[in-house]
Amino acid sequence: MSETASSDADLLKAHLRGDRQAFSELFRRHRDRLWSVALRTMRDPDEAADALQEAMISAFRNAGSFRSESRVTTWLHRIVVNACLDRMRRQRVRATVPLADSGPAEPAHPHDTIAEHDTRMVVDQALSRIPEEQRAAVVLVDVEGYPVSEAARMLGAAEGTVKSRCARGRLKLAQLLGHLRNPTTDEIVPEADMATRRQEGR
């Protein structure tokens, strides 16, 4: 872990010294994770791509602002999350027509099963309906698996604030997902319990 972080820091220093390839290598190394965060936060591939591009331009131009007390990846993720949140706030100000709560499903990825796609679609729809700050915290902690402490550094917030946002976001998600994907009684009650109920005349 420390070796990777040191290598990231070396690339950033090389970029500041004028190495034209260093930042490109740094971005390639973390592109997939950064893209995943942007896509889950924005929920729209085009908007996520624009937010990620804005974030990387900002990181490229402001590399000198990096402070070595945090990891380079933490710094990059914070810039991406901030770019996503800023973009969503601008969209909210410009919006004249509210986003529909539901609509035609996005085409399934060819490698996804129908069930996996349905689950992802439902989760993404629910994520889109919770406040941006809560969504960013949930995406980092619950979807991407970052520790609360690191997510807090990415979001520029206190750990307690991130925990609170996650808790509120999870509660809202549970309510939304429970409504959208409410299983039947037969699906949630084990077969043995169903037999017991039948014996009891229920």
Secondary structure, 3 states (H helix, E strand, C coil): CHHHHHHHHHHHHHHHCCCCCHHHHHHHHHHHHHHHHHHHHHCCHHHHHHHHHHHHHHHHHCHHHCCCCCCHHHHHHHHHHHHHHHHHHHHHHHCCCCCCCCCCCCCCCCCCCHHHHHHHHHHHHHHCCCCHHHHHHHHHHHHCCCCHHHHHHHHCCCHHHHHHHHHHHHHHHHHHHHHHCCCCHHHHCCHHHHHHHHHCCC
